[in-house]
Amino acid sequence: MTLALRCLAVVVFLLLTPSSSAAATDPVGRWPLRPTPVVERTFDPPDSPYGAGHRGVDLLGRPGQPVLSALPGTVRFAGALAGRGVVVVGHADGTRTTYEPVAASVSVGEVVTAGARLGTLEAAPSHCLPRACLHWGWIDGETYLDPLRLVGAGPVRLLPLWRDLPVSSGRPIAPIPASWRPAENGYALLLRVAGLT
């Protein structure tokens, strides 16, 4: 097995390992625009609470298009905020989804189902001017999450190239340098199963 394949095995393991407890329990949601929209700008979390970044995703739409709740929940806010129409829906797991700019058709305290109409997409102010787009966010406490995870379009998770053990080319496998070997048991197990240690 080449060094490139060994590195790929480690990368695959890292990608398959959830980075937080939320990653293992993401709820299954719906796109807030129909048909499935084009993602104009992806999630780019800030490095610090006040740092630069993009705390959600921008989905291309058209003015007047219905905006739908991604998950069931209770409307926590529906109104103008900093000159934009905003709707915030709180969910049973403690997270919130946000939608802007939206002309709300729901009221605070209203219970909504996944796919329920929250309002209509406004033309401006929009992150995508002169086009209209929905800024869709997902927040857990004070932590911004990638809302594309709710619809299975978040970070790519690769699957292993083999089911049980890798196929050997018959060539000897050079050991992985000790400085590359992570200390965690999961990594060691992966490397042992892959025949790399």
Disulfide bonds with the S-S distance in Angstrom:
Cys128-Cys133 2.19
